[in-house]
């Protein structure tokens, strides 16, 4: 039986100076996210430092990342009636740039399937 892989909700929004308040969104979202095991890892803020190296990035966009115990938990959070009912508290205050979900991996399980890969450390 495979251990569920963590999943990450990746979001980018535009947070111009003087944007609408997000306090109501944060207060409403926290208990819903907690119910599904989500935790905030990176908080996009107006003064967030970002060092862009490659690819395209929209000027003024900020980055936020949440971790969930599994893709099922993440999708359950995102699609829940509770979250959908309050999502507008964010999107009305700051315009989204993009939002997506990505499944992580268990490095130990991956290493077992790829024993000769250069990323595996040999002790």
N, C-alpha and C positions, 0 to 999 in steps of 0.2 A: 504494500500500500504506500503510495506516494504522499509525502508531506505537502500540504498546500503551499504554493509559492506566493510570496508577497506580491502585491500589485501596487502601482503608483499612479496617482491622479496628478497629471501635469497640467498646469494652467498658466496662461499668460494673459495679462490684461493691461490696458492702458490706464495709467493713473496720473492724469494731468494735475498740475497744481490746482488746488481749489475744488477737486472732485467731490462728489456727494459723499455723505457719511456712510461708513461701513459697519458701525457699531451694532446696529440692529441685525445685520446679516451675521456677524460673528457670534452674537449672543444666541441667535436662532439656530445656527448651523452646528455649533459645538456639541450640544447633546445628541443631535441626530448622527453626527459623525462618530461620536463616542459609542453610540449604540451598535454601530457596525465595525468598531475596532479601528477606526481611522485616527491617525496622528499627523499633526503638522510638522514637516521637516524643514521647509524653507518658506518664509513669508515674504511675498512680494510687497514692497512698500515704496512710497514715493521717493525716498532717499536710498533705495537699495543699490549697492555697488555691484556692477556686473562688468566682467572683462570678456568681451566678445572676441573669439579667435577665428572662427570659420563660419561659412554659410551666411544665410540672410537672417537678419533680425530687424524688426520694426523699431524705429526710434521711439522712445518713450514707453516701450513695453516692459513690464515687470514679470517676474517668474515666481510661481508658487508650486510647492510639491507636497503631497500628502502620501502617507504609506498606509495600506490596508493589509490585513492578514491574508487575503486571497482576492482574486479577481471577482469571485462570486460576491464577497462582502462589499467590494468597491461598487460593483454594478447594482447591488441591492441598495446601497446608500444613494447612488446617483438617481436611480429610477424610483425611489420611494416617493410616495405621495407627500410625505412630510418635507423632503428636500425640494421637490418640484414646487411645492406651495410657497417656499420662501426664496427660491433662487433669484427671483426678480429683485430682491433687496440688494443683490450684487450687481446684476446686469444693468439695472436702472442707474446705478451710481457710477460704475466704471465699465466701459465697453470691453468685451472680451477680444483678445487677439486669437487665441486658440485654446482648446481644452481636449486632452486625450488621456486614455488609460493605457498602461503598459504593464505586462506581467514581468516580474523579476525572476530570479532563479536561485536555487540552492547551490552554492559553490561546491559543497562537498559531493552532492549528487552529480553535478556536472563533471567534476574531476574524475569520478568513477567511470563515466562514459567516455572521457577524453584523456586517458592517462598519459599519452605522449604529447599532449599539446604544450606549447611553450609557456603558456600562462600558468601551468601547474608548477608549484614550487617543489623541488626535490629536496627532501631533508636527509 
